[in-house]
């Protein structure tokens, strides 16, 4: 009964979406306020209906209702509650239901908090959201219905793939989806602005918080995913340049560019058509990401069984959304007049350079990800593009980006003085070189690239600190005065600095975990010791342990340095009988200098075990960097000026008053 | 500065970064494209020994053996028409099993043994790497999977 209710709510949501996508659009075109007013309640109704639908599916999972096909395929009565719930979105159909729920959440937020939006713009934005919803609802109802029943009802389910039974992964997809879908807001605003033919500072002010919110969650989502890969897969790596990972990186890069170009639209009323294009592309890449993940067209360590017919449907959806909006863009964009002029060396110029670098980086990832598909499509050889490709294309661009990020925020709007900025950054330059030299001294066997990476990271970190110190006038005036100035600094300035510093810190971690990484693999018998990175790992043996739905070989390692015990690590080899699959649970001890990482392999049948030990320097800083970046975004989001849906009327008046 | 001049600068910068990207991509593509072959294809053509590629198929039943050091594993990858011996030193993926799909990255030695540096096994029960499915279809040994 409950699943039928969910199914019915989903069908109703589809019908409501049809109304939401058409009536307000018609109303906005005709200037009919009553038709436009349909948008708000329709968006709220969507959220309500989809929440009911999602709740019904969650209920089916929690009570293990095995008359629902999806529950049979992905759940089991003996599974812990957390994974019963996360099992709702750990599969194709359920994850789509989560996707549309996020979409409805954003739509409802516009309906509730967008009371100061011009009615026509609001109606059009919600109508475009409705169109996206129509596409996805149809996709679900016709090709991937989560509520299909099975008869006869099986006694128990097939269980969730054990590798997905992990707390990190329980939150990774919702975060990622919030990000993907959050960019739909920028997209809807862009399309609505194109229909209206008007993009101004106020428009940018409405778009930026949504983009920022999406970016924050996407950053967090990517970070969680990388972290999950790091400790769950037991390969000691966190990023494999896998198509599915790239699918989340591309919208992130485009979204980061969008975030920065929207600043220019807001402050300087220029770069408008570029920003609109970015908004369309960012969401387009989010859709592409969904397509790549859900269609299974690419080989990937993440690919799960899926159905090409569904891929075709998403491809159609993608073509309609991107093709339609780009056509609209081609027709309308030339009418968008640019405003403020600027010199090449200026804040605008630096932000533009940031955009170019990000867009280029995004393009290299795009080519690397889709080229194999393209070659396969035209009947060529089957190829794949591995990490070396990205190391030679993406990494130089990232280095250039990091370098520019250090300088950009210190340049003045309109016309900047590069020489003055560089002289203020002397200290950062000296610090960067010094850090690189120290790194070289400490890790003589490391590649030169690692030394350069450390230099770049310190450059950005120090430049950000110098910029921040300059803003609140460190060293000028009494401490109380400095404190007041620091507190008075807009939150967006703090947020930006935090995010940039986060990038620098993450770069430290990337260099350490990839370029200085060391590993050791051997067969160990209980009592034996292996040494790596200055630490001694003593294997104490294994014991049999049983968990709620698995049995486990529980290993024990005592790690010591110079005779003093540092940690006891307990890697596991688990076996999940329902799916008949083993999983590897790595054990990691995190310190500021390095992660000590042990994986238990297979027994060799003579009392020994294959053991893989990893030394991952600076790993902690990588995760800290991710957290700092998203926290920076969140702090910036909390700026009064940018508060979601509340661009102060005062601000609007100021914009209007400014001479064009 | 006039609007025209600014547009020119922006265009030049865009073209420059596009050019750099194109150069990077082309040079990287030339060196880093990894080709995929099935055992039959490998038997049919001669490949340069110094180039890494990916080999995919099924792990031949009964072919898995472990060397005395406990680390080195040997098995055969087959598309049921031809088989290639593979040697790999390291931990096998959790889902590596005889009779199931696998993709290995590595180089072919002059002795005809493929030395793998990376082994990719499938991630869930129903999944078959698309290249492996394709290879099996080519060799005429493909049995359509039961509908999920």
Interface residues (C-beta under 8 A of the other chain):
Chain A: X73 X161 X163 X234 X296 X297 X298 X299 X301 X302 X303 X304 X305 X307 X338 X341 X342 X343 X344 X352 X353 X356 X357 X359 X360 X363 X364 X367 X368 X371 X381 X382 X383 X384 X385 X386 X388 X389 X390 X392 X393 X396 X397 X521 X522 X523 X579 X581 X582 X583 X584 X599 X601 X602 X604 X606 X608 X610 X612
Chain B: X1 X2 X3 X6 X9 X10 X13 X14 X17 X18 X20 X21 X24 X25 X27 X28 X29 X31 X32 X33 X34 X35 X36 X54 X66 X69 X70 X71 X89 X90 X91 X92 X94 X95 X103 X105 X120 X123 X124 X125 X126 X127 X129 X130 X131 X134 X148
